[in-house]
Amino acid sequence: MSFNVQEQEEYSKMRFIASLLLFFGLVQQSHAQEQPNILLVLTDNTGWADWGVYGGGELRGAPSPRIDDLAADGMRLLNFNTEPQCTPSRAALMTGRHAIRSGAHSVPIGTPLYGLVPWEITLAETLSASGYATGAFGKWHLGRTEGRFPTDQGFDEWYGIPNSTDEAIWLAPDLLSKHSVLADVELADSDKPWIMEASRGELPVRLKPYDLDERRTIDGELTDKTIDFMSRSVESGTPFFAFVPLTATHYPTQPHPDFSGVSGHGEYADMLMQTDAYLGKMLDAIDGLGVRDNTIVIFTADNGAEHPDNGDGEYTGWTGPWAGTYFTAMEGGLRAPFIARWPEKIPAGRVSNEIVHIVDIFTTLAAIGGADIPDDRMIDGLEMTEFFTGERAESGREGFVIYVGEDLRALKWRDWKWHFAWQETKYDPIEQFSTVPKVVNLVKDPRETRQVAEPYNSWIQYPFVKMLAEFHATVAQYPHIPLGAPDDYAGPESANQ
């Protein structure tokens, strides 16, 4: 075959263009392969010691073989900390900012407009901009109005409930009549709990009322939806971020009929075994898709155990050595289980007591996913990739501030806690310390019973005062977003602007 001069020039151009297309295609494919998939499973109000690797499991009548195996294959944290309530923890996870900064520092009780304002940049938005497919399957609790649903905040798709699972009780008048006047109240459709579904850029569709029957089956549906999302993403060659905020183990404690009675130790234990099985199903799907080695799996909780009174006599989460419940500054409400697996990257069987906070998930996963971290606002999360992968033993975090609602309730620094006020459980009265804060040593006194400020530990004021001064300096530069801020909120003014 022979070509004239013009044909040879055209042929050379075509080969050059084809080479460029092949080159850029390979670059994009290589970049996608370098970006690990992310499966982040978040349980609701789970005790630090509920699972076997944390001292629970079979000991408390609820074996957790899949969770225990996940810990054996990855890293288990003993000192992972959350915010004290559901909405604040989810806000901190999504933004890398303490919830007091974003105006999401309390669960939405009597607040029609709540959650994250559109100005906030979520983990889903950063990863989406970096090329990830993003899906949320479960409880959101960060907004129930247009502009504040998951698909308004960076997720390509969402299936779940906008608020909390206890709302399922609202649709059970026979049950409520024993406890509440709500049985005689006619709720508007917009106020009733619904299971919803949405795609990015579209308003969520109400699929079915979230009643007690749906409460039993929803986590199974979330598991199947997650597996379908992961499968579609792998098939398309796109790295995925699957955020799976399960509804277990929040009350009402109602396991799926297939798991009801399986433990022989009550419905909370049944629900623990159910959660273990559902996580195992997701892990098996990852193996079946052939992406185990390139997938980060994180299994954690939004905060610690509920008050034992919640659940109509059914016991709730086990906090192990820690005292207290969620909605407080006690370790039993702040410490949550945290397990992370990333084969050949996170050392298998690693256990660490280094302090990690839920805000650090945002920064670390964004960095691992090649996403940009916002630089126009205060980010509290620390980037811990080298800590996760075992390249360094220290997390880099020495402590953090603890807000319960709008109240600065305590500070935590290394093995020490500085309580400005005292409240052991959600329903206890709050005792203010007028002169000397209560100082506890969490190693010697994990249940936080003894005041050890004086005479030997008065030195502890210096790191605590330093931490507090540094935090207040950031607040002066980046003022808190007020609770109930409107959708057009454009961000706090910076002193440097």
LUMPA-982967 format. One record per residue (C-alpha): chain; residue in three letters; x, y, z. Coordinates in Angstrom, 1 decimal, padded with zeros to 4 digits. Example, Ala and Ser with C-alpha at 12.3 -4.5 7.8 and 13.67 -1.06 7.14 Angstrom:
REM LUMPA-982967
   chain   resn        u        v        w
       A    ALA    012.3   -004.5    007.8
       A    SER    013.7   -001.1    007.1
***
This chain:
REM LUMPA-982967
   chain   resn        u        v        w
       A    MET    000.0    000.0    000.0
       A    SER    001.4    003.4   -001.0
       A    PHE    000.3    007.0   -000.1
       A    ASN    000.9    010.3   -001.7
       A    VAL    002.4    013.1    000.2
       A    GLN   -001.0    014.6    001.3
       A    GLU   -002.3    011.2    002.4
       A    GLN    000.9    010.6    004.4
       A    GLU    000.5    013.9    006.2
       A    GLU   -003.2    013.1    007.0
       A    TYR   -002.2    009.6    008.2
       A    SER    000.5    011.0    010.4
       A    LYS   -002.0    013.5    011.9
       A    MET   -004.5    010.7    012.6
       A    ARG   -001.9    008.5    014.3
       A    PHE   -000.8    011.5    016.4
       A    ILE   -004.4    012.3    017.5
       A    ALA   -005.0    008.6    018.2
       A    SER   -001.8    008.4    020.3
       A    LEU   -002.9    011.5    022.3
       A    LEU   -006.4    010.0    022.9
       A    LEU   -004.8    006.7    024.0
       A    PHE   -002.4    008.6    026.2
       A    PHE   -005.0    010.7    027.9
       A    GLY   -007.3    007.7    028.2
       A    LEU   -004.5    005.7    029.9
       A    VAL   -003.7    008.6    032.2
       A    GLN   -007.4    008.9    033.2
       A    GLN   -007.6    005.1    033.7
       A    SER   -004.4    005.1    035.8
       A    HIS   -005.7    008.1    037.9
       A    ALA   -009.0    006.2    038.5
       A    GLN   -007.1    003.1    039.5
       A    GLU   -005.0    005.2    042.0
       A    GLN   -008.1    006.5    043.6
       A    PRO   -009.4    003.9    046.0
       A    ASN   -013.1    003.2    046.3
       A    ILE   -014.6    004.1    049.7
       A    LEU   -017.3    002.3    051.7
       A    LEU   -018.1    004.3    054.8
       A    VAL   -020.7    002.5    057.1
       A    LEU   -022.0    004.6    060.0
       A    THR   -024.2    003.0    062.7
       A    ASP   -026.5    005.0    064.9
       A    ASN   -026.0    005.4    068.7
       A    THR   -023.8    002.4    069.1
       A    GLY   -021.9    001.5    072.3
       A    TRP   -018.1    001.5    072.1
       A    ALA   -018.0   -002.1    073.4
       A    ASP   -020.9   -003.6    071.4
       A    TRP   -018.7   -005.6    069.0
       A    GLY   -016.5   -008.6    069.8
       A    VAL   -013.2   -006.9    069.2
       A    TYR   -014.2   -004.2    071.7
       A    GLY   -015.1   -006.7    074.4
       A    GLY   -018.7   -007.3    073.5
       A    GLY   -019.9   -009.6    070.7
       A    GLU   -020.5   -013.1    072.0
       A    LEU   -019.8   -011.9    075.6
       A    ARG   -023.0   -009.9    075.5
       A    GLY   -025.0   -012.5    073.5
       A    ALA   -024.4   -011.0    070.0
       A    PRO   -021.5   -012.6    068.1
       A    SER   -020.0   -010.2    065.5
       A    PRO   -017.7   -012.4    063.3
       A    ARG   -017.7   -010.2    060.2
       A    ILE   -016.8   -007.1    062.2
       A    ASP   -014.2   -008.9    064.1
       A    ASP   -012.6   -010.2    060.9
       A    LEU   -012.7   -006.7    059.4
       A    ALA   -010.7   -005.5    062.5
       A    ALA   -008.2   -008.4    062.1
       A    ASP   -007.7   -007.3    058.4
       A    GLY   -007.3   -003.6    059.3
       A    MET   -006.9   -001.0    062.0
       A    ARG   -009.0   -000.7    065.2
       A    LEU   -009.1    002.6    067.1
       A    LEU   -009.7    002.7    070.8
       A    ASN   -009.9    006.5    071.1
       A    PHE   -012.1    007.5    068.2
       A    ASN   -014.3    010.4    069.2
       A    THR   -017.5    011.9    067.9
       A    GLU   -019.8    014.9    068.6
       A    PRO   -022.4    014.2    071.4
       A    GLN   -025.5    014.0    069.1
       A    CYS   -026.5    012.6    065.7
       A    THR   -026.8    015.8    063.6
       A    PRO   -023.6    017.4    065.0
       A    SER   -021.6    014.2    064.3
       A    ARG   -022.9    013.9    060.8
       A    ALA   -022.2    017.6    060.1
       A    ALA   -018.6    017.2    061.4
       A    LEU   -018.0    014.1    059.3
       A    MET   -019.4    015.7    056.2
       A    THR   -017.5    019.1    056.6
       A    GLY   -014.4    018.4    058.6
       A    ARG   -015.6    021.2    061.0
       A    HIS   -016.9    021.0    064.5
       A    ALA   -020.6    021.3    064.3
       A    ILE   -020.7    024.4    066.4
       A    ARG   -019.1    026.2    063.5
       A    SER   -021.7    025.1    060.9
       A    GLY   -024.8    025.8    063.0
       A    ALA   -025.6    022.1    063.1
       A    HIS   -024.7    021.6    066.8
       A    SER   -028.0    020.2    067.9
       A    VAL   -030.6    017.7    066.6
       A    PRO   -033.5    019.5    065.0
       A    ILE   -036.1    019.8    067.8
       A    GLY   -038.4    022.7    067.1
       A    THR   -036.2    024.0    064.2
       A    PRO   -037.9    023.8    060.9
       A    LEU   -034.8    025.0    058.9
       A    TYR   -031.8    023.0    060.0
       A    GLY   -028.8    021.1    058.8
       A    LEU   -026.0    022.2    056.6
       A    VAL   -026.4    025.5    054.6
       A    PRO   -025.6    025.2    050.9
       A    TRP   -022.4    027.2    051.5
       A    GLU   -020.8    024.3    053.4
       A    ILE   -018.6    022.0    051.3
       A    THR   -019.2    018.3    052.0
       A    LEU   -017.0    015.3    051.7
       A    ALA   -019.3    014.1    048.9
       A    GLU   -018.8    017.4    047.0
       A    THR   -015.0    017.2    047.2
       A    LEU   -014.8    013.6    046.1
       A    SER   -017.4    014.2    043.4
       A    ALA   -015.2    017.0    042.0
       A    SER   -012.3    014.6    042.0
       A    GLY   -014.1    012.1    039.8
       A    TYR   -016.0    009.9    042.3
       A    ALA   -019.4    008.4    041.9
       A    THR   -021.2    009.3    045.2
       A    GLY   -024.1    007.6    046.8
       A    ALA   -025.8    007.9    050.2
       A    PHE   -028.0    005.1    051.5
       A    GLY   -029.6    005.7    054.9
       A    LYS   -030.3    008.3    057.5
       A    TRP   -029.3    011.9    056.6
       A    HIS   -030.3    014.1    059.5
       A    LEU   -028.7    017.2    058.0
       A    GLY   -031.7    018.9    056.4
       A    ARG   -035.2    018.0    055.2
       A    THR   -035.8    021.1    053.0
       A    GLU   -035.1    021.8    049.3
       A    GLY   -031.4    022.6    049.0
       A    ARG   -030.3    020.6    052.0
       A    PHE   -030.9    017.0    051.0
       A    PRO   -027.9    014.7    050.3
       A    THR   -028.3    015.1    046.5
       A    ASP   -028.0    018.9    047.0
       A    GLN   -024.8    018.4    048.9
       A    GLY   -022.7    016.4    046.5
       A    PHE   -024.3    012.9    046.3
       A    ASP   -025.3    011.6    042.9
       A    GLU   -028.1    009.5    044.5
       A    TRP   -029.8    008.9    047.8
       A    TYR   -032.2    006.4    049.3
       A    GLY   -033.2    006.7    052.9
       A    ILE   -034.8    008.9    055.5
       A    PRO   -034.2    012.6    056.0
       A    ASN   -034.4    012.6    059.8
       A    SER   -034.1    010.1    062.6
       A    THR   -035.6    006.6    062.8
       A    ASP   -037.5    007.3    066.1
       A    GLU   -040.0    009.1    064.0
       A    ALA   -041.3    005.7    062.8
       A    ILE   -043.2    005.6    066.1
       A    TRP   -045.3    008.6    065.0
       A    LEU   -047.2    006.3    062.7
       A    ALA   -048.1    003.8    065.4
       A    PRO   -051.1    005.4    067.2
       A    ASP   -051.8    002.2    069.3
       A    LEU   -048.3    002.3    070.7
       A    LEU   -048.2    006.1    071.1
       A    SER   -051.6    006.2    072.9
       A    LYS   -049.8    004.5    075.9
       A    HIS   -047.2    007.3    076.1
       A    SER   -048.1    010.4    074.2
       A    VAL   -050.9    012.8    073.2
       A    LEU   -049.5    012.6    069.7
       A    ALA   -052.0    009.8    069.0
       A    ASP   -054.7    012.4    069.0
       A    VAL   -052.7    014.8    066.7
       A    GLU   -053.3    014.8    063.0
       A    LEU   -049.9    015.1    061.2
       A    ALA   -049.6    016.8    057.8
       A    ASP   -048.1    014.6    055.1
       A    SER   -045.0    016.9    055.1
       A    ASP   -044.5    016.2    058.8
       A    LYS   -044.9    012.4    058.6
       A    PRO   -041.7    010.3    058.3
       A    TRP   -041.1    009.1    054.7
       A    ILE   -038.6    006.9    053.0
       A    MET   -037.3    009.0    050.1
       A    GLU   -035.2    008.6    046.9
       A    ALA   -033.5    011.3    044.9
       A    SER   -030.9    011.8    042.1
       A    ARG   -028.6    014.8    041.9
       A    GLY   -030.5    018.0    040.8
       A    GLU   -033.9    016.5    041.5
       A    LEU   -036.3    016.9    044.4
       A    PRO   -036.6    013.7    046.5
       A    VAL   -039.6    011.5    045.9
       A    ARG   -041.6    010.1    048.8
       A    LEU   -041.7    006.4    048.2
       A    LYS   -043.5    005.1    051.3
       A    PRO   -044.3    006.0    054.9
       A    TYR   -041.6    005.1    057.4
       A    ASP   -043.6    003.1    059.9
       A    LEU   -042.5    000.4    062.3
       A    ASP   -042.8   -002.3    059.6
       A    GLU   -040.4   -000.3    057.3
       A    ARG   -038.2    000.4    060.3
       A    ARG   -037.6   -003.4    060.5
       A    THR   -036.7   -003.8    056.9
       A    ILE   -034.9   -000.6    055.9
       A    ASP   -031.4   -001.6    056.7
       A    GLY   -031.7   -004.6    054.5
       A    GLU   -032.8   -002.4    051.7
       A    LEU   -030.0    000.1    052.3
       A    THR   -027.5   -002.8    052.1
       A    ASP   -029.0   -004.0    048.7
       A    LYS   -029.0   -000.4    047.4
       A    THR   -025.4    000.0    048.4
       A    ILE   -024.3   -003.2    046.6
       A    ASP   -026.1   -002.1    043.5
       A    PHE   -024.4    001.3    043.5
       A    MET   -021.0   -000.2    044.0
       A    SER   -021.6   -002.7    041.2
       A    ARG   -022.7    000.0    038.7
       A    SER   -019.7    002.2    039.7
       A    VAL   -017.2   -000.7    039.2
       A    GLU   -018.8   -001.6    035.9
       A    SER   -018.4    002.0    034.6
       A    GLY   -014.8    002.2    035.8
       A    THR   -015.6    005.0    038.2
       A    PRO   -014.2    005.1    041.8
       A    PHE   -017.1    005.2    044.3
       A    PHE   -017.8    006.8    047.6
       A    ALA   -020.6    004.9    049.2
       A    PHE   -021.9    006.5    052.4
       A    VAL   -024.1    004.1    054.4
       A    PRO   -025.6    005.6    057.5
       A    LEU   -027.6    002.6    058.7
       A    THR   -030.6    003.2    061.0
       A    ALA   -029.4    000.5    063.5
       A    THR   -029.0    000.7    066.5
       A    HIS   -031.2    003.8    067.2
       A    TYR   -034.4    003.1    068.9
       A    PRO   -037.0    001.8    068.3
       A    THR   -035.0   -001.4    068.4
       A    GLN   -036.8   -003.4    065.8
       A    PRO   -034.7   -006.0    063.9
       A    HIS   -035.7   -007.5    060.5
       A    PRO   -038.0   -010.4    060.9
       A    ASP   -035.2   -012.7    059.7
       A    PHE   -033.1   -011.6    062.7
       A    SER   -035.9   -011.3    065.3
       A    GLY   -035.0   -013.7    068.1
       A    VAL   -031.8   -014.9    066.5
       A    SER   -029.6   -013.9    069.5
       A    GLY   -031.9   -015.2    072.2
       A    HIS   -030.9   -012.1    074.2
       A    GLY   -033.3   -009.5    073.2
       A    GLU   -033.9   -007.3    070.2
       A    TYR   -030.9   -005.0    070.6
       A    ALA   -028.7   -008.0    070.5
       A    ASP   -030.6   -009.2    067.4
       A    MET   -030.0   -005.9    065.8
       A    LEU   -026.3   -006.1    066.5
       A    MET   -026.2   -009.5    064.8
       A    GLN   -028.2   -008.1    061.9
       A    THR   -025.8   -005.3    061.4
       A    ASP   -022.8   -007.7    061.4
       A    ALA   -024.5   -009.8    058.7
       A    TYR   -025.4   -006.7    056.6
       A    LEU   -021.8   -005.5    056.7
       A    GLY   -020.6   -009.0    055.8
       A    LYS   -022.9   -008.9    052.8
       A    MET   -021.4   -005.6    051.6
       A    LEU   -017.9   -006.9    052.1
       A    ASP   -018.7   -010.1    050.1
       A    ALA   -020.0   -007.9    047.3
       A    ILE   -016.7   -006.0    047.3
       A    ASP   -014.8   -009.3    047.0
       A    GLY   -017.2   -010.4    044.2
       A    LEU   -016.5   -007.3    042.3
       A    GLY   -012.8   -007.8    042.5
       A    VAL   -012.0   -004.5    044.1
       A    ARG   -011.1   -005.6    047.6
       A    ASP   -007.5   -004.4    047.3
       A    ASN   -008.5   -001.0    046.1
       A    THR   -011.3   -000.3    048.5
       A    ILE   -011.1    001.5    051.8
       A    VAL   -013.8    000.2    054.2
       A    ILE   -014.6    002.2    057.3
       A    PHE   -017.0    001.0    059.9
       A    THR   -017.9    003.3    062.8
       A    ALA   -020.7    005.1    064.6
       A    ASP   -022.1    008.6    064.9
       A    ASN   -021.9    008.6    068.7
       A    GLY   -022.1    006.4    071.7
       A    ALA   -024.9    004.6    073.4
       A    GLU   -028.4    005.9    074.1
       A    HIS   -029.9    006.2    077.6
       A    PRO   -031.1    002.9    078.9
       A    ASP   -034.6    004.3    079.3
       A    ASN   -034.8    004.6    075.5
       A    GLY   -036.3    001.5    074.0
       A    ASP   -039.1    000.7    076.4
       A    GLY   -037.1   -001.5    078.7
       A    GLU   -034.8   -003.0    076.0
       A    TYR   -031.2   -002.6    076.9
       A    THR   -029.1   -000.3    074.7
       A    GLY   -025.4    000.0    073.7
       A    TRP   -022.6   -001.2    076.0
       A    THR   -020.0    001.4    076.7
       A    GLY   -017.4   -000.9    078.2
       A    PRO   -015.2    001.0    080.7
       A    TRP   -016.6    004.4    079.8
       A    ALA   -019.5    006.1    081.6
       A    GLY   -022.3    008.2    080.3
       A    THR   -024.5    008.5    077.2
       A    TYR   -024.9    010.5    074.1
       A    PHE   -026.0    014.1    074.5
       A    THR   -023.3    014.6    077.1
       A    ALA   -019.5    015.2    077.3
       A    MET   -018.9    011.8    078.9
       A    GLU   -016.6    009.3    077.2
       A    GLY   -019.5    006.8    076.9
       A    GLY   -021.3    009.2    074.6
       A    LEU   -018.2    010.4    072.7
       A    ARG   -016.2    007.3    072.1
       A    ALA   -017.3    005.1    069.2
       A    PRO   -016.0    002.0    067.6
       A    PHE   -013.8    002.6    064.5
       A    ILE   -012.4    000.0    062.1
       A    ALA   -010.7    000.7    058.8
       A    ARG   -009.4   -001.8    056.2
       A    TRP   -007.3   -001.0    053.1
       A    PRO   -005.4   -004.1    052.0
       A    GLU   -001.6   -003.6    051.7
       A    LYS   -002.0    000.0    052.8
       A    ILE   -003.4   -000.1    056.4
       A    PRO   -001.5   -002.7    058.4
       A    ALA   -003.6   -005.7    059.3
       A    GLY   -004.4   -006.2    063.0
       A    ARG   -003.2   -002.8    064.1
       A    VAL   -004.7   -001.3    067.3
       A    SER   -004.2    002.3    068.4
       A    ASN   -005.2    004.4    071.3
       A    GLU   -004.2    007.6    069.5
       A    ILE   -006.9    010.3    069.6
       A    VAL   -008.9    010.6    066.3
       A    HIS   -012.0    012.8    065.9
       A    ILE   -014.8    012.4    063.4
       A    VAL   -013.8    015.6    061.7
       A    ASP   -010.5    013.9    060.7
       A    ILE   -012.4    011.5    058.4
       A    PHE   -013.3    014.4    056.0
       A    THR   -009.7    015.6    055.7
       A    THR   -008.1    012.2    055.4
       A    LEU   -010.5    010.7    052.9
       A    ALA   -010.4    013.9    050.8
       A    ALA   -006.6    013.7    050.7
       A    ILE   -006.6    010.0    049.8
       A    GLY   -009.2    010.6    047.1
       A    GLY   -007.1    013.4    045.5
       A    ALA   -009.8    016.0    046.4
       A    ASP   -009.2    019.6    047.3
       A    ILE   -009.7    020.6    050.9
       A    PRO   -011.4    024.1    051.2
       A    ASP   -009.1    026.9    052.3
       A    ASP   -011.6    029.7    052.8
       A    ARG   -013.0    028.4    056.1
       A    MET   -011.8    026.8    059.3
       A    ILE   -011.2    023.1    058.9
       A    ASP   -010.8    021.2    062.1
       A    GLY   -010.0    017.9    060.6
       A    LEU   -006.4    016.7    060.5
       A    GLU   -005.0    014.8    057.5
       A    MET   -004.0    011.4    058.9
       A    THR   -003.2    009.3    055.9
       A    GLU    000.3    008.5    057.2
       A    PHE   -001.1    007.5    060.5
       A    PHE   -003.7    005.3    058.9
       A    THR   -001.1    003.5    056.8
       A    GLY    001.2    003.0    059.7
       A    GLU    004.0    005.3    058.4
       A    ARG    003.8    007.2    061.7
       A    ALA    002.6    006.0    065.1
       A    GLU    001.0    009.3    066.1
       A    SER   -002.3    010.6    064.8
       A    GLY   -001.1    014.2    065.2
       A    ARG   -004.2    015.1    067.3
       A    GLU   -003.7    016.0    071.0
       A    GLY   -007.3    017.0    071.8
       A    PHE   -010.4    018.8    070.9
       A    VAL   -013.3    021.0    072.2
       A    ILE   -016.5    019.4    073.3
       A    TYR   -019.8    021.3    072.7
       A    VAL   -023.2    019.9    073.8
       A    GLY   -025.5    022.1    071.8
       A    GLU   -024.2    025.6    072.2
       A    ASP   -022.6    024.9    075.5
       A    LEU   -018.8    024.4    075.7
       A    ARG   -019.1    021.5    078.1
       A    ALA   -015.5    020.2    078.2
       A    LEU   -012.0    019.9    076.7
       A    LYS   -010.1    016.7    076.1
       A    TRP   -006.3    016.7    075.9
       A    ARG   -004.3    013.5    075.7
       A    ASP   -005.4    011.4    078.7
       A    TRP   -007.1    014.2    080.5
       A    LYS   -010.5    015.8    080.5
       A    TRP   -011.5    019.3    081.8
       A    HIS   -015.2    019.5    082.5
       A    PHE   -016.8    023.0    082.8
       A    ALA   -020.2    021.3    083.7
       A    TRP   -021.3    017.9    084.7
       A    GLN   -024.0    015.7    083.2
       A    GLU   -023.7    011.9    083.2
       A    THR   -026.7    011.1    081.0
       A    LYS   -029.1    012.8    078.7
       A    TYR   -031.8    013.1    081.2
       A    ASP   -029.7    014.3    084.2
       A    PRO   -029.6    017.9    085.4
       A    ILE   -026.6    019.9    084.4
       A    GLU   -024.2    020.9    087.3
       A    GLN   -022.1    023.9    086.6
       A    PHE   -018.6    024.1    088.2
       A    SER   -018.3    027.7    089.4
       A    THR   -014.7    027.9    090.4
       A    VAL   -012.5    025.0    089.4
       A    PRO   -013.4    022.7    086.4
       A    LYS   -013.5    019.0    087.1
       A    VAL   -010.3    017.4    086.0
       A    VAL   -010.2    013.7    085.3
       A    ASN   -007.5    011.3    084.2
       A    LEU   -009.0    008.9    081.7
       A    VAL   -006.4    006.2    082.1
       A    LYS   -006.6    006.0    085.9
       A    ASP   -010.3    006.9    086.0
       A    PRO   -012.1    005.9    082.8
       A    ARG   -015.5    006.4    084.4
       A    GLU   -014.6    010.0    085.2
       A    THR   -015.6    009.9    088.9
       A    ARG   -012.8    011.6    090.7
       A    GLN   -011.8    015.3    090.7
       A    VAL   -008.0    015.4    090.6
       A    ALA   -007.3    019.0    089.8
       A    GLU   -005.6    019.7    093.1
       A    PRO   -003.1    019.5    094.6
       A    TYR   -000.9    017.7    092.0
       A    ASN   -002.5    018.4    088.7
       A    SER   -003.1    022.1    088.6
       A    TRP   -000.4    022.3    085.8
       A    ILE   -003.1    020.9    083.5
       A    GLN   -004.5    024.4    083.1
       A    TYR   -001.7    025.4    080.7
       A    PRO   -002.4    023.0    077.8
       A    PHE   -006.2    023.4    078.3
       A    VAL   -006.0    027.2    078.3
       A    LYS   -003.7    027.1    075.3
       A    MET   -006.2    024.9    073.4
       A    LEU   -009.1    027.1    074.4
       A    ALA   -007.3    030.3    073.3
       A    GLU   -006.4    028.9    070.0
       A    PHE   -010.0    027.8    069.4
       A    HIS   -011.4    031.2    070.3
       A    ALA   -008.9    032.8    067.9
       A    THR   -010.3    030.8    065.1
       A    VAL   -013.9    031.7    066.0
       A    ALA   -012.9    035.4    066.0
       A    GLN   -011.6    034.9    062.4
       A    TYR   -014.3    032.6    061.2
       A    PRO   -017.5    033.3    063.3
       A    HIS   -019.9    030.4    063.8
       A    ILE   -022.9    030.0    061.4
       A    PRO   -026.0    030.7    063.5
       A    LEU   -028.5    027.9    064.1
       A    GLY   -031.3    028.2    061.5
       A    ALA   -029.3    030.2    059.0
       A    PRO   -031.1    030.7    055.7
       A    ASP   -030.1    029.0    052.4
       A    ASP   -028.5    032.1    051.0
       A    TYR   -026.0    032.3    053.9
       A    ALA   -022.8    033.2    052.1
       A    GLY   -020.2    032.4    054.8
       A    PRO   -018.7    034.1    057.8
       A    GLU   -016.6    037.2    057.2
       A    SER   -012.9    036.5    057.6
       A    ALA   -010.7    039.0    059.4
       A    ASN   -008.2    038.7    056.5
       A    GLN   -010.8    039.7    053.9
***
